[in-house]
């Protein structure tokens, strides 16, 4: 199972607000040779770490591709760039953020690090992941997603968006 995190907390000119951006980003993946197999419900979440940034819209998609993990990450970065993303500083507000969360059960210490090194600490990843793939297990710890959710640090405000 290949999992990609999708997030936005800024509008993108010509696309719209964050909810429009994440939906358009999912469609854009298909144009890059990445088959989107399933999309989680969308969530609204406070920035992590807390800041005065706008809240995010986040979700997780399950994809299939013949690309290896580094090539897939390059595609994700290319899509981000097409949506106006310029990387200046860590945790800055952004129109689009695409993260390679897991690539099957691969474990990698070099870029891209797999599974994503903070996946297990983020409600905005784990809650949509639980909706999308409740049987998923972390390839390093072996913990299922429900156990990871139960072990989240307190204070991460994440609310499901009803469509």
N, C-alpha and C positions, 0 to 999 in steps of 0.2 A: 504494500500500500504506500503510495507516494502522497504526502500531505503538504499543502501550501497554506500558510497563513496570509490573509488578506486584510489590510487595514487602511483607514484614511481618516484624517481629522481636519483637512482643508479642502475647500472647493478647488476644482480644476477648471480653468477657462475652457469653454466649449464642451464641457462634460457635465458640470453641475456640482451639487453638494456631495458630501461624503458618501451618502447612500447610492447616489448615481455613479460615483467613481468606482466603488467596489463592484457594482454590477457590471460596469463597462470593462473593468480589469479582467473579470472572469471571462467575458466574451473575447477579450483581446488575447487571452492565453490560447484559445482555439486557433487563432490566426498565426500562432507561432509553433504549430505542430504539437501542441500539448492538448490532449483530450481531457475535458472536464467530465468526470464521471458522476460526481455528486457535490452539492453545495450545502453547507450547514445553514441553519437559521443565522440571521445577522444579530449582533449584539452591540449595544451602546456601552462604552466603558470610559472610565476616567483614565487620564494618562498615567503611565507607570514609568518612572517614578512620578509622584504627584507634582503638578505644576499648574500654571495658569493657562496652559494650552486649551484649545477646544477639546471636547470629548471625541473619542474615536468611534467609528463603526468598524467592527471586526467580525471575521468569520474564518472558516477553514474550508478548503476544497480538496477533494480527492481527485487526483489526476492520473493519467497513464501517458507514458511517452517512451520512445526508444532512446531518448537522450540519457547519458549518464548524469550523475549528480552535479559535477562541475558545469557541464553544458546546460543543464536545466537552470542552475543558479544564474548563469550568464543570460539566459532567456528572461528570467524574472527581472534581472537588473535592466535589461533592454526595455521591457514593458514599463517598468517604473520610470525610466528616462523619457519614454514616449508620453507619459502623463505629467512630465515636468519636474520629476524628482531630481534634485541636485543634493548630493551628500556633503554637508558642511560640518555638522557636529552630531554627536550621539544623542539620541532621544529628542531630536528637534521635531516640530510639527511638520507634517508632510501630506501632500495630496494623495500619495499612494505608497504603501509599504507591502512588499511581497517577501515572505520568509519561507525558505525551504525548511519545513519542520521535521519531516522524516522521509527517508527514501528506503522503502521496504523496511527491513530490519537491519540495515547497514549502520555500522558504527565507524565514524571517522574522526580522527583528531586534527586533521589538516582541513583547510577550507575546501568545500563547505563542511563545517563541523556538523556531524550527525550523531544522534538527533540534535535538533537545535538546542544549544546549551541552557537556555532559560525556559524552554517549553514547559517544564514541570512546575514553574513558579508563577505562571501567568494565567489568571482566571479568564482573560480575554482570548486565550488560546484553548484552554482545557474545556471550558463550557461548550463552545461550539464543536470541539472535537468529540466530546461526549455525545452530543446530539448526532453527529455524523457517523461516528464509528465507536459505539459503546464497548465493543470487544477489543479495541486497540490496547496493546501493551507496550510500555516503554522498553526499547530494546536493550537498555543497559540495566535498569533496575528490575525489569520484569513486572512492574506494578501495572495494574489495569488503570484505565482513565478515571474510573469512579474513585479509586483509592488516591490517585493523584489530586483529584478535586477536593477530596476530604482533607488532604494535607496542605492545602493552599495557605499561605500566610494571610492573616486577617487584613481587612481594610481595602481590598480591591473591589471597587464598585463596578459591577458588570450586570447589565440588564438586557434581557432578550427583547428584540424589536418585533412586534407583531405586525406582519404584513397584511 
